[in-house]
């Protein structure tokens, strides 16, 4: 799996537990090389990219469903409502 496939995987599975090292492994890269590529392409760290991908998915769910904020937070990989709210109000960029 290459970098593009890994990014598609992240977009499709943003609610699942995923780590930067897991994404690097999926891309066939070392964690350091993966981090450098992500930083060069997106000007974000891999962790920031994961969080922003989750927030993007959460925005879609909040707009398109009747789910509560707490339900959306859990569906998007946030483990509590307050962490989700903090990330949503103050994105990591």
PDB file of N, CA, C and O in Angstrom:
ATOM      1  N   UNK A   1       0.854  -1.179   0.000  1.00  0.00           N
ATOM      2  CA  UNK A   1       0.000   0.000   0.000  1.00  0.00           C
ATOM      3  C   UNK A   1       0.893   1.233   0.000  1.00  0.00           C
ATOM      4  O   UNK A   1       1.844   1.297   0.779  1.00  0.00           O
ATOM      5  N   UNK A   2       0.617   2.192  -0.837  1.00  0.00           N
ATOM      6  CA  UNK A   2       1.415   3.401  -0.892  1.00  0.00           C
ATOM      7  C   UNK A   2       0.829   4.513  -0.041  1.00  0.00           C
ATOM      8  O   UNK A   2      -0.153   4.312   0.673  1.00  0.00           O
ATOM      9  N   UNK A   3       1.436   5.678  -0.123  1.00  0.00           N
ATOM     10  CA  UNK A   3       0.993   6.819   0.674  1.00  0.00           C
ATOM     11  C   UNK A   3      -0.434   7.224   0.308  1.00  0.00           C
ATOM     12  O   UNK A   3      -1.249   7.471   1.197  1.00  0.00           O
ATOM     13  N   UNK A   4      -0.743   7.295  -0.973  1.00  0.00           N
ATOM     14  CA  UNK A   4      -2.092   7.692  -1.391  1.00  0.00           C
ATOM     15  C   UNK A   4      -3.134   6.707  -0.860  1.00  0.00           C
ATOM     16  O   UNK A   4      -4.182   7.120  -0.364  1.00  0.00           O
ATOM     17  N   UNK A   5      -2.850   5.415  -0.960  1.00  0.00           N
ATOM     18  CA  UNK A   5      -3.778   4.397  -0.449  1.00  0.00           C
ATOM     19  C   UNK A   5      -3.940   4.519   1.064  1.00  0.00           C
ATOM     20  O   UNK A   5      -5.026   4.293   1.597  1.00  0.00           O
ATOM     21  N   UNK A   6      -2.879   4.869   1.738  1.00  0.00           N
ATOM     22  CA  UNK A   6      -2.925   5.031   3.189  1.00  0.00           C
ATOM     23  C   UNK A   6      -3.810   6.213   3.567  1.00  0.00           C
ATOM     24  O   UNK A   6      -4.564   6.144   4.538  1.00  0.00           O
ATOM     25  N   UNK A   7      -3.720   7.284   2.808  1.00  0.00           N
ATOM     26  CA  UNK A   7      -4.563   8.448   3.085  1.00  0.00           C
ATOM     27  C   UNK A   7      -6.037   8.138   2.815  1.00  0.00           C
ATOM     28  O   UNK A   7      -6.915   8.613   3.535  1.00  0.00           O
ATOM     29  N   UNK A   8      -6.304   7.346   1.783  1.00  0.00           N
ATOM     30  CA  UNK A   8      -7.674   6.902   1.500  1.00  0.00           C
ATOM     31  C   UNK A   8      -8.165   6.025   2.659  1.00  0.00           C
ATOM     32  O   UNK A   8      -9.307   6.155   3.101  1.00  0.00           O
ATOM     33  N   UNK A   9      -7.305   5.144   3.141  1.00  0.00           N
ATOM     34  CA  UNK A   9      -7.645   4.300   4.284  1.00  0.00           C
ATOM     35  C   UNK A   9      -8.005   5.161   5.494  1.00  0.00           C
ATOM     36  O   UNK A   9      -9.006   4.899   6.161  1.00  0.00           O
ATOM     37  N   UNK A  10      -7.210   6.171   5.779  1.00  0.00           N
ATOM     38  CA  UNK A  10      -7.473   7.053   6.914  1.00  0.00           C
ATOM     39  C   UNK A  10      -8.821   7.743   6.757  1.00  0.00           C
ATOM     40  O   UNK A  10      -9.598   7.807   7.710  1.00  0.00           O
ATOM     41  N   UNK A  11      -9.103   8.250   5.583  1.00  0.00           N
ATOM     42  CA  UNK A  11     -10.374   8.925   5.324  1.00  0.00           C
ATOM     43  C   UNK A  11     -11.553   7.977   5.527  1.00  0.00           C
ATOM     44  O   UNK A  11     -12.595   8.383   6.043  1.00  0.00           O
ATOM     45  N   UNK A  12     -11.395   6.731   5.128  1.00  0.00           N
ATOM     46  CA  UNK A  12     -12.486   5.760   5.234  1.00  0.00           C
ATOM     47  C   UNK A  12     -12.632   5.179   6.643  1.00  0.00           C
ATOM     48  O   UNK A  12     -13.696   4.668   6.995  1.00  0.00           O
ATOM     49  N   UNK A  13     -11.582   5.254   7.440  1.00  0.00           N
ATOM     50  CA  UNK A  13     -11.580   4.608   8.758  1.00  0.00           C
ATOM     51  C   UNK A  13     -11.222   5.582   9.881  1.00  0.00           C
ATOM     52  O   UNK A  13     -10.630   5.182  10.883  1.00  0.00           O
ATOM     53  N   UNK A  14     -11.572   6.838   9.721  1.00  0.00           N
ATOM     54  CA  UNK A  14     -11.152   7.855  10.697  1.00  0.00           C
ATOM     55  C   UNK A  14     -11.699   7.604  12.102  1.00  0.00           C
ATOM     56  O   UNK A  14     -11.133   8.106  13.073  1.00  0.00           O
ATOM     57  N   UNK A  15     -12.772   6.850  12.232  1.00  0.00           N
ATOM     58  CA  UNK A  15     -13.346   6.577  13.544  1.00  0.00           C
ATOM     59  C   UNK A  15     -12.673   5.444  14.289  1.00  0.00           C
ATOM     60  O   UNK A  15     -12.889   5.272  15.488  1.00  0.00           O
ATOM     61  N   UNK A  16     -11.860   4.669  13.589  1.00  0.00           N
ATOM     62  CA  UNK A  16     -11.169   3.547  14.211  1.00  0.00           C
ATOM     63  C   UNK A  16      -9.891   4.024  14.896  1.00  0.00           C
ATOM     64  O   UNK A  16      -9.315   5.042  14.510  1.00  0.00           O
ATOM     65  N   UNK A  17      -9.450   3.282  15.917  1.00  0.00           N
ATOM     66  CA  UNK A  17      -8.162   3.629  16.520  1.00  0.00           C
ATOM     67  C   UNK A  17      -7.058   3.476  15.473  1.00  0.00           C
ATOM     68  O   UNK A  17      -6.892   2.406  14.887  1.00  0.00           O
ATOM     69  N   UNK A  18      -6.322   4.528  15.251  1.00  0.00           N
ATOM     70  CA  UNK A  18      -5.234   4.498  14.275  1.00  0.00           C
ATOM     71  C   UNK A  18      -4.107   5.383  14.792  1.00  0.00           C
ATOM     72  O   UNK A  18      -4.348   6.454  15.351  1.00  0.00           O
ATOM     73  N   UNK A  19      -2.888   4.928  14.601  1.00  0.00           N
ATOM     74  CA  UNK A  19      -1.723   5.688  15.070  1.00  0.00           C
ATOM     75  C   UNK A  19      -0.865   6.088  13.882  1.00  0.00           C
ATOM     76  O   UNK A  19      -0.954   5.483  12.814  1.00  0.00           O
ATOM     77  N   UNK A  20      -0.036   7.105  14.065  1.00  0.00           N
ATOM     78  CA  UNK A  20       0.897   7.470  12.997  1.00  0.00           C
ATOM     79  C   UNK A  20       1.796   6.305  12.582  1.00  0.00           C
ATOM     80  O   UNK A  20       2.082   6.136  11.397  1.00  0.00           O
ATOM     81  N   UNK A  21       2.240   5.504  13.548  1.00  0.00           N
ATOM     82  CA  UNK A  21       3.124   4.379  13.189  1.00  0.00           C
ATOM     83  C   UNK A  21       2.364   3.322  12.394  1.00  0.00           C
ATOM     84  O   UNK A  21       2.942   2.691  11.509  1.00  0.00           O
ATOM     85  N   UNK A  22       1.090   3.115  12.688  1.00  0.00           N
ATOM     86  CA  UNK A  22       0.288   2.169  11.904  1.00  0.00           C
ATOM     87  C   UNK A  22       0.129   2.674  10.472  1.00  0.00           C
ATOM     88  O   UNK A  22       0.235   1.900   9.521  1.00  0.00           O
ATOM     89  N   UNK A  23      -0.124   3.966  10.322  1.00  0.00           N
ATOM     90  CA  UNK A  23      -0.251   4.537   8.977  1.00  0.00           C
ATOM     91  C   UNK A  23       1.060   4.426   8.214  1.00  0.00           C
ATOM     92  O   UNK A  23       1.065   4.119   7.022  1.00  0.00           O
ATOM     93  N   UNK A  24       2.169   4.675   8.896  1.00  0.00           N
ATOM     94  CA  UNK A  24       3.490   4.547   8.256  1.00  0.00           C
ATOM     95  C   UNK A  24       3.706   3.121   7.767  1.00  0.00           C
ATOM     96  O   UNK A  24       4.186   2.904   6.654  1.00  0.00           O
ATOM     97  N   UNK A  25       3.353   2.164   8.596  1.00  0.00           N
ATOM     98  CA  UNK A  25       3.502   0.763   8.224  1.00  0.00           C
ATOM     99  C   UNK A  25       2.642   0.427   7.007  1.00  0.00           C
ATOM    100  O   UNK A  25       3.093  -0.268   6.097  1.00  0.00           O
ATOM    101  N   UNK A  26       1.407   0.920   6.992  1.00  0.00           N
ATOM    102  CA  UNK A  26       0.511   0.685   5.851  1.00  0.00           C
ATOM    103  C   UNK A  26       1.088   1.292   4.576  1.00  0.00           C
ATOM    104  O   UNK A  26       0.920   0.739   3.489  1.00  0.00           O
ATOM    105  N   UNK A  27       1.763   2.423   4.709  1.00  0.00           N
ATOM    106  CA  UNK A  27       2.349   3.094   3.551  1.00  0.00           C
ATOM    107  C   UNK A  27       3.670   2.463   3.126  1.00  0.00           C
ATOM    108  O   UNK A  27       4.215   2.804   2.076  1.00  0.00           O
ATOM    109  N   UNK A  28       4.184   1.544   3.938  1.00  0.00           N
ATOM    110  CA  UNK A  28       5.459   0.905   3.625  1.00  0.00           C
ATOM    111  C   UNK A  28       6.645   1.814   3.903  1.00  0.00           C
ATOM    112  O   UNK A  28       7.685   1.710   3.253  1.00  0.00           O
ATOM    113  N   UNK A  29       6.481   2.706   4.873  1.00  0.00           N
ATOM    114  CA  UNK A  29       7.519   3.673   5.212  1.00  0.00           C
ATOM    115  C   UNK A  29       7.874   3.559   6.684  1.00  0.00           C
ATOM    116  O   UNK A  29       7.088   3.066   7.492  1.00  0.00           O
ATOM    117  N   UNK A  30       9.067   4.021   7.017  1.00  0.00           N
ATOM    118  CA  UNK A  30       9.398   4.131   8.434  1.00  0.00           C
ATOM    119  C   UNK A  30       8.583   5.281   9.019  1.00  0.00           C
ATOM    120  O   UNK A  30       8.176   6.180   8.283  1.00  0.00           O
ATOM    121  N   UNK A  31       8.338   5.270  10.327  1.00  0.00           N
ATOM    122  CA  UNK A  31       7.594   6.377  10.930  1.00  0.00           C
ATOM    123  C   UNK A  31       8.234   7.748  10.685  1.00  0.00           C
ATOM    124  O   UNK A  31       7.531   8.740  10.488  1.00  0.00           O
ATOM    125  N   UNK A  32       9.551   7.796  10.697  1.00  0.00           N
ATOM    126  CA  UNK A  32      10.239   9.071  10.475  1.00  0.00           C
ATOM    127  C   UNK A  32      10.028   9.553   9.034  1.00  0.00           C
ATOM    128  O   UNK A  32       9.719  10.722   8.804  1.00  0.00           O
ATOM    129  N   UNK A  33      10.194   8.653   8.080  1.00  0.00           N
ATOM    130  CA  UNK A  33       9.992   9.011   6.664  1.00  0.00           C
ATOM    131  C   UNK A  33       8.540   9.423   6.406  1.00  0.00           C
ATOM    132  O   UNK A  33       8.282  10.391   5.691  1.00  0.00           O
ATOM    133  N   UNK A  34       7.601   8.685   6.990  1.00  0.00           N
ATOM    134  CA  UNK A  34       6.185   9.011   6.862  1.00  0.00           C
ATOM    135  C   UNK A  34       5.906  10.404   7.425  1.00  0.00           C
ATOM    136  O   UNK A  34       5.218  11.207   6.794  1.00  0.00           O
ATOM    137  N   UNK A  35       6.437  10.685   8.603  1.00  0.00           N
ATOM    138  CA  UNK A  35       6.229  11.991   9.226  1.00  0.00           C
ATOM    139  C   UNK A  35       6.798  13.119   8.364  1.00  0.00           C
ATOM    140  O   UNK A  35       6.176  14.173   8.230  1.00  0.00           O
ATOM    141  N   UNK A  36       7.962  12.902   7.789  1.00  0.00           N
ATOM    142  CA  UNK A  36       8.566  13.927   6.929  1.00  0.00           C
ATOM    143  C   UNK A  36       7.720  14.189   5.688  1.00  0.00           C
ATOM    144  O   UNK A  36       7.519  15.338   5.295  1.00  0.00           O
ATOM    145  N   UNK A  37       7.223  13.104   5.068  1.00  0.00           N
ATOM    146  CA  UNK A  37       6.383  13.272   3.879  1.00  0.00           C
ATOM    147  C   UNK A  37       5.077  13.995   4.207  1.00  0.00           C
ATOM    148  O   UNK A  37       4.656  14.897   3.482  1.00  0.00           O
ATOM    149  N   UNK A  38       4.448  13.593   5.298  1.00  0.00           N
ATOM    150  CA  UNK A  38       3.189  14.230   5.695  1.00  0.00           C
ATOM    151  C   UNK A  38       3.434  15.704   6.009  1.00  0.00           C
ATOM    152  O   UNK A  38       2.640  16.564   5.630  1.00  0.00           O
ATOM    153  N   UNK A  39       4.515  15.987   6.690  1.00  0.00           N
ATOM    154  CA  UNK A  39       4.848  17.385   7.025  1.00  0.00           C
ATOM    155  C   UNK A  39       5.104  18.189   5.754  1.00  0.00           C
ATOM    156  O   UNK A  39       4.659  19.331   5.647  1.00  0.00           O
ATOM    157  N   UNK A  40       5.815  17.607   4.795  1.00  0.00           N
ATOM    158  CA  UNK A  40       6.118  18.306   3.548  1.00  0.00           C
ATOM    159  C   UNK A  40       4.857  18.548   2.719  1.00  0.00           C
ATOM    160  O   UNK A  40       4.690  19.622   2.142  1.00  0.00           O
ATOM    161  N   UNK A  41       3.976  17.559   2.659  1.00  0.00           N
ATOM    162  CA  UNK A  41       2.781  17.656   1.828  1.00  0.00           C
ATOM    163  C   UNK A  41       1.700  18.517   2.476  1.00  0.00           C
ATOM    164  O   UNK A  41       1.115  19.378   1.820  1.00  0.00           O
ATOM    165  N   UNK A  42       1.434  18.289   3.757  1.00  0.00           N
ATOM    166  CA  UNK A  42       0.299  18.933   4.421  1.00  0.00           C
ATOM    167  C   UNK A  42       0.684  20.013   5.422  1.00  0.00           C
ATOM    168  O   UNK A  42      -0.189  20.706   5.942  1.00  0.00           O
ATOM    169  N   UNK A  43       1.964  20.168   5.699  1.00  0.00           N
ATOM    170  CA  UNK A  43       2.469  21.041   6.765  1.00  0.00           C
ATOM    171  C   UNK A  43       1.800  20.719   8.105  1.00  0.00           C
ATOM    172  O   UNK A  43       1.494  21.613   8.894  1.00  0.00           O
ATOM    173  N   UNK A  44       1.583  19.432   8.341  1.00  0.00           N
ATOM    174  CA  UNK A  44       1.008  18.928   9.578  1.00  0.00           C
ATOM    175  C   UNK A  44       1.819  17.729  10.044  1.00  0.00           C
ATOM    176  O   UNK A  44       2.494  17.079   9.245  1.00  0.00           O
ATOM    177  N   UNK A  45       1.753  17.442  11.325  1.00  0.00           N
ATOM    178  CA  UNK A  45       2.309  16.188  11.808  1.00  0.00           C
ATOM    179  C   UNK A  45       1.294  15.090  11.504  1.00  0.00           C
ATOM    180  O   UNK A  45       0.124  15.392  11.267  1.00  0.00           O
ATOM    181  N   UNK A  46       1.708  13.828  11.503  1.00  0.00           N
ATOM    182  CA  UNK A  46       0.739  12.757  11.295  1.00  0.00           C
ATOM    183  C   UNK A  46      -0.410  12.780  12.312  1.00  0.00           C
ATOM    184  O   UNK A  46      -1.558  12.520  11.951  1.00  0.00           O
ATOM    185  N   UNK A  47      -0.113  13.084  13.560  1.00  0.00           N
ATOM    186  CA  UNK A  47      -1.169  13.157  14.579  1.00  0.00           C
ATOM    187  C   UNK A  47      -2.154  14.279  14.273  1.00  0.00           C
ATOM    188  O   UNK A  47      -3.363  14.112  14.440  1.00  0.00           O
ATOM    189  N   UNK A  48      -1.646  15.405  13.831  1.00  0.00           N
ATOM    190  CA  UNK A  48      -2.532  16.506  13.451  1.00  0.00           C
ATOM    191  C   UNK A  48      -3.406  16.114  12.260  1.00  0.00           C
ATOM    192  O   UNK A  48      -4.590  16.449  12.215  1.00  0.00           O
ATOM    193  N   UNK A  49      -2.818  15.403  11.298  1.00  0.00           N
ATOM    194  CA  UNK A  49      -3.582  14.952  10.139  1.00  0.00           C
ATOM    195  C   UNK A  49      -4.700  14.006  10.562  1.00  0.00           C
ATOM    196  O   UNK A  49      -5.820  14.114  10.064  1.00  0.00           O
ATOM    197  N   UNK A  50      -4.413  13.087  11.468  1.00  0.00           N
ATOM    198  CA  UNK A  50      -5.436  12.167  11.959  1.00  0.00           C
ATOM    199  C   UNK A  50      -6.558  12.959  12.633  1.00  0.00           C
ATOM    200  O   UNK A  50      -7.736  12.721  12.366  1.00  0.00           O
ATOM    201  N   UNK A  51      -6.195  13.887  13.494  1.00  0.00           N
ATOM    202  CA  UNK A  51      -7.208  14.686  14.200  1.00  0.00           C
ATOM    203  C   UNK A  51      -8.043  15.498  13.234  1.00  0.00           C
ATOM    204  O   UNK A  51      -9.267  15.530  13.361  1.00  0.00           O
ATOM    205  N   UNK A  52      -7.418  16.152  12.274  1.00  0.00           N
ATOM    206  CA  UNK A  52      -8.180  16.952  11.317  1.00  0.00           C
ATOM    207  C   UNK A  52      -9.078  16.089  10.430  1.00  0.00           C
ATOM    208  O   UNK A  52     -10.174  16.510  10.060  1.00  0.00           O
ATOM    209  N   UNK A  53      -8.623  14.897  10.092  1.00  0.00           N
ATOM    210  CA  UNK A  53      -9.460  13.976   9.319  1.00  0.00           C
ATOM    211  C   UNK A  53     -10.681  13.576  10.136  1.00  0.00           C
ATOM    212  O   UNK A  53     -11.792  13.506   9.612  1.00  0.00           O
ATOM    213  N   UNK A  54     -10.471  13.318  11.414  1.00  0.00           N
ATOM    214  CA  UNK A  54     -11.599  12.987  12.298  1.00  0.00           C
ATOM    215  C   UNK A  54     -12.555  14.163  12.444  1.00  0.00           C
ATOM    216  O   UNK A  54     -13.772  13.978  12.437  1.00  0.00           O
ATOM    217  N   UNK A  55     -12.019  15.361  12.576  1.00  0.00           N
ATOM    218  CA  UNK A  55     -12.876  16.542  12.716  1.00  0.00           C
ATOM    219  C   UNK A  55     -13.684  16.791  11.444  1.00  0.00           C
ATOM    220  O   UNK A  55     -14.842  17.204  11.510  1.00  0.00           O
ATOM    221  N   UNK A  56     -13.078  16.543  10.300  1.00  0.00           N
ATOM    222  CA  UNK A  56     -13.786  16.689   9.035  1.00  0.00           C
ATOM    223  C   UNK A  56     -14.954  15.707   8.955  1.00  0.00           C
ATOM    224  O   UNK A  56     -16.058  16.069   8.549  1.00  0.00           O
ATOM    225  N   UNK A  57     -14.694  14.472   9.344  1.00  0.00           N
ATOM    226  CA  UNK A  57     -15.759  13.473   9.379  1.00  0.00           C
ATOM    227  C   UNK A  57     -16.840  13.840  10.371  1.00  0.00           C
ATOM    228  O   UNK A  57     -18.026  13.637  10.110  1.00  0.00           O
ATOM    229  N   UNK A  58     -16.438  14.377  11.499  1.00  0.00           N
ATOM    230  CA  UNK A  58     -17.408  14.800  12.517  1.00  0.00           C
ATOM    231  C   UNK A  58     -18.290  15.928  12.000  1.00  0.00           C
ATOM    232  O   UNK A  58     -19.496  15.943  12.248  1.00  0.00           O
ATOM    233  N   UNK A  59     -17.695  16.863  11.288  1.00  0.00           N
ATOM    234  CA  UNK A  59     -18.479  17.967  10.712  1.00  0.00           C
ATOM    235  C   UNK A  59     -19.558  17.430   9.780  1.00  0.00           C
ATOM    236  O   UNK A  59     -20.708  17.866   9.818  1.00  0.00           O
ATOM    237  N   UNK A  60     -19.165  16.477   8.945  1.00  0.00           N
ATOM    238  CA  UNK A  60     -20.149  15.880   8.026  1.00  0.00           C
ATOM    239  C   UNK A  60     -21.263  15.185   8.798  1.00  0.00           C
ATOM    240  O   UNK A  60     -22.436  15.333   8.458  1.00  0.00           O
ATOM    241  N   UNK A  61     -20.909  14.427   9.832  1.00  0.00           N
ATOM    242  CA  UNK A  61     -21.918  13.721  10.611  1.00  0.00           C
ATOM    243  C   UNK A  61     -22.847  14.693  11.350  1.00  0.00           C
ATOM    244  O   UNK A  61     -24.054  14.463  11.428  1.00  0.00           O
ATOM    245  N   UNK A  62     -22.290  15.759  11.882  1.00  0.00           N
ATOM    246  CA  UNK A  62     -23.124  16.737  12.584  1.00  0.00           C
ATOM    247  C   UNK A  62     -24.111  17.415  11.639  1.00  0.00           C
ATOM    248  O   UNK A  62     -25.245  17.702  12.020  1.00  0.00           O
ATOM    249  N   UNK A  63     -23.680  17.668  10.416  1.00  0.00           N
ATOM    250  CA  UNK A  63     -24.550  18.306   9.431  1.00  0.00           C
ATOM    251  C   UNK A  63     -25.572  17.333   8.847  1.00  0.00           C
ATOM    252  O   UNK A  63     -26.723  17.707   8.624  1.00  0.00           O
ATOM    253  N   UNK A  64     -25.164  16.094   8.598  1.00  0.00           N
ATOM    254  CA  UNK A  64     -25.980  15.168   7.817  1.00  0.00           C
ATOM    255  C   UNK A  64     -26.789  14.166   8.628  1.00  0.00           C
ATOM    256  O   UNK A  64     -27.603  13.440   8.059  1.00  0.00           O
ATOM    257  N   UNK A  65     -26.589  14.107   9.937  1.00  0.00           N
ATOM    258  CA  UNK A  65     -27.318  13.134  10.751  1.00  0.00           C
ATOM    259  C   UNK A  65     -27.972  13.832  11.932  1.00  0.00           C
ATOM    260  O   UNK A  65     -27.757  15.017  12.185  1.00  0.00           O
ATOM    261  N   UNK A  66     -28.759  13.075  12.627  1.00  0.00           N
ATOM    262  CA  UNK A  66     -29.422  13.569  13.840  1.00  0.00           C
ATOM    263  C   UNK A  66     -28.691  13.101  15.101  1.00  0.00           C
ATOM    264  O   UNK A  66     -29.224  13.200  16.206  1.00  0.00           O
ATOM    265  N   UNK A  67     -27.484  12.599  14.929  1.00  0.00           N
ATOM    266  CA  UNK A  67     -26.728  12.101  16.078  1.00  0.00           C
ATOM    267  C   UNK A  67     -26.373  13.241  17.025  1.00  0.00           C
ATOM    268  O   UNK A  67     -26.176  14.384  16.612  1.00  0.00           O
ATOM    269  N   UNK A  68     -26.298  12.897  18.303  1.00  0.00           N
ATOM    270  CA  UNK A  68     -25.883  13.888  19.295  1.00  0.00           C
ATOM    271  C   UNK A  68     -24.384  14.147  19.166  1.00  0.00           C
ATOM    272  O   UNK A  68     -23.667  13.389  18.512  1.00  0.00           O
ATOM    273  N   UNK A  69     -23.929  15.202  19.783  1.00  0.00           N
ATOM    274  CA  UNK A  69     -22.502  15.529  19.754  1.00  0.00           C
ATOM    275  C   UNK A  69     -21.697  14.399  20.383  1.00  0.00           C
ATOM    276  O   UNK A  69     -20.630  14.045  19.881  1.00  0.00           O
ATOM    277  N   UNK A  70     -22.188  13.840  21.459  1.00  0.00           N
ATOM    278  CA  UNK A  70     -21.480  12.742  22.123  1.00  0.00           C
ATOM    279  C   UNK A  70     -21.391  11.522  21.205  1.00  0.00           C
ATOM    280  O   UNK A  70     -20.345  10.876  21.143  1.00  0.00           O
ATOM    281  N   UNK A  71     -22.469  11.198  20.494  1.00  0.00           N
ATOM    282  CA  UNK A  71     -22.450  10.066  19.572  1.00  0.00           C
ATOM    283  C   UNK A  71     -21.463  10.302  18.430  1.00  0.00           C
ATOM    284  O   UNK A  71     -20.732   9.394  18.033  1.00  0.00           O
ATOM    285  N   UNK A  72     -21.449  11.512  17.913  1.00  0.00           N
ATOM    286  CA  UNK A  72     -20.527  11.850  16.830  1.00  0.00           C
ATOM    287  C   UNK A  72     -19.087  11.765  17.331  1.00  0.00           C
ATOM    288  O   UNK A  72     -18.213  11.251  16.633  1.00  0.00           O
ATOM    289  N   UNK A  73     -18.840  12.269  18.538  1.00  0.00           N
ATOM    290  CA  UNK A  73     -17.490  12.209  19.109  1.00  0.00           C
ATOM    291  C   UNK A  73     -16.988  10.768  19.167  1.00  0.00           C
ATOM    292  O   UNK A  73     -15.866  10.481  18.750  1.00  0.00           O
ATOM    293  N   UNK A  74     -17.815   9.871  19.681  1.00  0.00           N
ATOM    294  CA  UNK A  74     -17.413   8.467  19.784  1.00  0.00           C
ATOM    295  C   UNK A  74     -17.251   7.831  18.408  1.00  0.00           C
ATOM    296  O   UNK A  74     -16.331   7.042  18.198  1.00  0.00           O
ATOM    297  N   UNK A  75     -18.127   8.162  17.479  1.00  0.00           N
ATOM    298  CA  UNK A  75     -18.058   7.589  16.131  1.00  0.00           C
ATOM    299  C   UNK A  75     -16.813   8.038  15.383  1.00  0.00           C
ATOM    300  O   UNK A  75     -16.363   7.364  14.456  1.00  0.00           O
ATOM    301  N   UNK A  76     -16.264   9.165  15.779  1.00  0.00           N
ATOM    302  CA  UNK A  76     -15.107   9.731  15.078  1.00  0.00           C
ATOM    303  C   UNK A  76     -13.787   9.491  15.790  1.00  0.00           C
ATOM    304  O   UNK A  76     -12.776  10.109  15.454  1.00  0.00           O
ATOM    305  N   UNK A  77     -13.790   8.606  16.763  1.00  0.00           N
ATOM    306  CA  UNK A  77     -12.538   8.219  17.402  1.00  0.00           C
ATOM    307  C   UNK A  77     -12.127   9.046  18.596  1.00  0.00           C
ATOM    308  O   UNK A  77     -11.017   8.887  19.103  1.00  0.00           O
ATOM    309  N   UNK A  78     -12.998   9.928  19.058  1.00  0.00           N
ATOM    310  CA  UNK A  78     -12.702  10.686  20.273  1.00  0.00           C
ATOM    311  C   UNK A  78     -13.288   9.916  21.446  1.00  0.00           C
ATOM    312  O   UNK A  78     -14.408   9.413  21.369  1.00  0.00           O
ATOM    313  N   UNK A  79     -12.535   9.826  22.521  1.00  0.00           N
ATOM    314  CA  UNK A  79     -12.943   8.967  23.617  1.00  0.00           C
ATOM    315  C   UNK A  79     -13.796   9.662  24.664  1.00  0.00           C
ATOM    316  O   UNK A  79     -14.370   9.007  25.534  1.00  0.00           O
ATOM    317  N   UNK A  80     -13.882  10.960  24.588  1.00  0.00           N
ATOM    318  CA  UNK A  80     -14.836  11.645  25.454  1.00  0.00           C
ATOM    319  C   UNK A  80     -15.299  12.936  24.797  1.00  0.00           C
ATOM    320  O   UNK A  80     -14.641  13.497  23.922  1.00  0.00           O
ATOM    321  N   UNK A  81     -16.436  13.371  25.249  1.00  0.00           N
ATOM    322  CA  UNK A  81     -17.102  14.545  24.684  1.00  0.00           C
ATOM    323  C   UNK A  81     -16.243  15.805  24.821  1.00  0.00           C
ATOM    324  O   UNK A  81     -16.196  16.622  23.902  1.00  0.00           O
ATOM    325  N   UNK A  82     -15.573  15.966  25.944  1.00  0.00           N
ATOM    326  CA  UNK A  82     -14.797  17.190  26.170  1.00  0.00           C
ATOM    327  C   UNK A  82     -13.560  17.260  25.268  1.00  0.00           C
ATOM    328  O   UNK A  82     -13.210  18.337  24.784  1.00  0.00           O
ATOM    329  N   UNK A  83     -12.900  16.124  25.040  1.00  0.00           N
ATOM    330  CA  UNK A  83     -11.742  16.122  24.131  1.00  0.00           C
ATOM    331  C   UNK A  83     -12.183  16.490  22.725  1.00  0.00           C
ATOM    332  O   UNK A  83     -11.497  17.239  22.030  1.00  0.00           O
ATOM    333  N   UNK A  84     -13.320  15.968  22.307  1.00  0.00           N
ATOM    334  CA  UNK A  84     -13.879  16.292  20.998  1.00  0.00           C
ATOM    335  C   UNK A  84     -14.191  17.779  20.905  1.00  0.00           C
ATOM    336  O   UNK A  84     -13.841  18.431  19.921  1.00  0.00           O
ATOM    337  N   UNK A  85     -14.841  18.306  21.916  1.00  0.00           N
ATOM    338  CA  UNK A  85     -15.219  19.723  21.901  1.00  0.00           C
ATOM    339  C   UNK A  85     -13.983  20.615  21.844  1.00  0.00           C
ATOM    340  O   UNK A  85     -13.953  21.592  21.095  1.00  0.00           O
ATOM    341  N   UNK A  86     -12.969  20.280  22.630  1.00  0.00           N
ATOM    342  CA  UNK A  86     -11.720  21.070  22.592  1.00  0.00           C
ATOM    343  C   UNK A  86     -11.086  21.027  21.220  1.00  0.00           C
ATOM    344  O   UNK A  86     -10.672  22.061  20.697  1.00  0.00           O
ATOM    345  N   UNK A  87     -11.004  19.847  20.628  1.00  0.00           N
ATOM    346  CA  UNK A  87     -10.397  19.710  19.302  1.00  0.00           C
ATOM    347  C   UNK A  87     -11.223  20.425  18.248  1.00  0.00           C
ATOM    348  O   UNK A  87     -10.672  21.031  17.329  1.00  0.00           O
ATOM    349  N   UNK A  88     -12.542  20.358  18.374  1.00  0.00           N
ATOM    350  CA  UNK A  88     -13.422  20.975  17.385  1.00  0.00           C
ATOM    351  C   UNK A  88     -13.341  22.503  17.461  1.00  0.00           C
ATOM    352  O   UNK A  88     -13.350  23.178  16.431  1.00  0.00           O
ATOM    353  N   UNK A  89     -13.262  23.042  18.669  1.00  0.00           N
ATOM    354  CA  UNK A  89     -13.202  24.490  18.864  1.00  0.00           C
ATOM    355  C   UNK A  89     -11.824  25.033  18.500  1.00  0.00           C
ATOM    356  O   UNK A  89     -11.705  26.122  17.938  1.00  0.00           O
ATOM    357  N   UNK A  90     -10.799  24.276  18.821  1.00  0.00           N
ATOM    358  CA  UNK A  90      -9.424  24.709  18.587  1.00  0.00           C
ATOM    359  C   UNK A  90      -8.664  23.626  17.841  1.00  0.00           C
ATOM    360  O   UNK A  90      -7.918  22.867  18.461  1.00  0.00           O
ATOM    361  N   UNK A  91      -8.835  23.531  16.504  1.00  0.00           N
ATOM    362  CA  UNK A  91      -8.149  22.486  15.735  1.00  0.00           C
ATOM    363  C   UNK A  91      -6.635  22.582  15.894  1.00  0.00           C
ATOM    364  O   UNK A  91      -6.110  23.658  16.179  1.00  0.00           O
ATOM    365  N   UNK A  92      -5.940  21.481  15.714  1.00  0.00           N
ATOM    366  CA  UNK A  92      -4.495  21.417  15.987  1.00  0.00           C
ATOM    367  C   UNK A  92      -3.602  22.002  14.892  1.00  0.00           C
ATOM    368  O   UNK A  92      -2.571  21.413  14.569  1.00  0.00           O
ATOM    369  N   UNK A  93      -3.966  23.120  14.327  1.00  0.00           N
ATOM    370  CA  UNK A  93      -3.107  23.755  13.334  1.00  0.00           C
ATOM    371  C   UNK A  93      -2.917  25.209  13.603  1.00  0.00           C
ATOM    372  O   UNK A  93      -2.216  25.889  12.853  1.00  0.00           O
TER     373      UNK A  93
END
